[in-house]
Amino acid sequence: MNLRFLKFLAMGGIAALVNLLSRYLLNHLMPFEAAVVVAYLLGMTTAYVLARRFVFDASGRSIASEIRRFVLVNVVALGFVWAISVGLARIVFPNIAFTWHADDIAHLVGVLAPAVTSYLGHRFYTFARK
């Protein structure tokens, strides 16, 4: 594995922690399905700041352009995160009688699922040299 990918995973881990903790807190204010989306946005903001600062070199694009590209890559990833998280929590886990922190584990699996595709999207699109 290359160093940039390891840094991406580390920074992504911090962003995932923001995502997971905020979803846990948001769950007290809104349904799980909505909390997953709002928490994802908070994690995505954290991920952009950390990736731009610690992982990728300057692209030569404006911050607005990078953010648009970052959001586009993450909208695709959000579809995977939401489908996996909600699918596990509402369909798979109830059908196998898995109840121990089911929402938390479903969300964790969902957040981890797009790590490689997100890295590739950000490396070759979001932060690609202009």
Secondary structure, DSSP 8 states (H G I E B T S, - for coil): --HHHHHHHHHHHHHHHHHHHHHHHHTTTS-HHHHHHHHHHHHHHHHHHHIIIIIS---SS-HHHHHHHHHHHHHHHHHHHHHHHHHIIIIIHHHTT--TTHHHHHHHHHHHTTHHHHHHHIIIIIS---
